[in-house]
Amino acid sequence: MNGFQDAFISYGRADSKAFALKLYQHLRDYGLKVWFDFENIPLGVDFQHQHLPTSFQNEFIRESLRQPPATSLNVFISYSRVDSDFVHKLNEALQMQGKTTWFDQESIPADADFQQEIYQGIEASDNFLVVLSPRSINSPYCADEVEYAASLNKRIVTVLHQAVNPADLHPELAKIQWIDFSQNEIDFATNFSQLVRTLDTDREHVSSHTKWSQRALEWQEKGNSQDLLLRGSEFAVAQNWLQTALEQNKQPAPTALQQTFIQESKQAKPVMIKPSNCGIETAPFSRSCQGIKIRLAEWRSVLMGKLLPPPVTIKPLNCGNQTALCWQPWLGIGIR
């Protein structure tokens, strides 16, 4: 097969050959490039094995499937199922622009908790896109999604699919100027360009907003665990983001939870672990500070699954009368 084809015709040989051939000719009349076995497979070729994937393609697909899911997305799409045709077109156009989207018909596994998946999708998305139509603005499900996005201070973007009464809009949507897609076929490209420009505005700030929101939510859900606070360079980056956002009045604004999380991180201390409680093997340890030996097998669970180098002896940096504190950047943990 040379180059790309517009269509591939699959059919059952027993009873569909005549119809498939007629369809093939009809599509060719419209100037489409169509792959049809009688046209594209030379005589004497085993067509059953003609287009099997190569070993390299198989390996590429396997490795792609092993990749973890994206921690953040560009756009969450909130809409009414009545408007599915338009939303499918919009979603495909966004993906063609390289945008990662959360679209319920593609993003929710069959056996998943539907509501939980939606909330997680909103949390992970930089932008919350609402498709406005008479059905969507009166949908309790869409209203719930809007309220949750607003509670996270997500950037909300609205596109008008069908004319609506502004008085019926959710208060969070009423204050936002929509992008008018109601003349779908005529102005779609122009309005879509405006949408992409809106989504691309201040991308670094919006992306960081999502990142620190996710970290703060996890911290809150785990009972404000000290282990989940920010430390080191990560804290410095978050603190700088927060300070810049507040000073420059950036939108979306940081949430109260994000501010509390970053402020609490400022007071965070390195995690301190006592050898007597943690199954470590120490070398003769006295006031002369001979060191601490850490065995990988005994620390695997303590370090939350992080793999360590082979057993090493770490020399304490500060040796007082009874306490030694050692800190290794690669270990990321203090040992007392």
Salt bridges, closest charged atoms under 4 A:
ASP37 OD2 - ARG13 NH2 2.90
ASP46 OD2 - HIS49 ND1 2.69
GLU63 OE2 - ARG66 NH1 2.28
ASP83 OD1 - HIS161 NE2 3.93
ASP104 OD2 - ARG81 NH2 3.30
GLU147 OE2 - HIS170 NE2 3.46
GLU172 OE1 - LYS175 NZ 3.21
GLU185 OE2 - LYS89 NZ 3.40
ASP200 OD1 - LYS99 NZ 2.32
ASP200 OD1 - ARG203 NH1 3.85
ASP202 OD2 - LYS250 NZ 2.99
GLU234 OE2 - ARG215 NH1 2.57
GLU281 OE1 - ARG295 NH1 2.91
GLU298 OE2 - ARG295 NH1 3.23
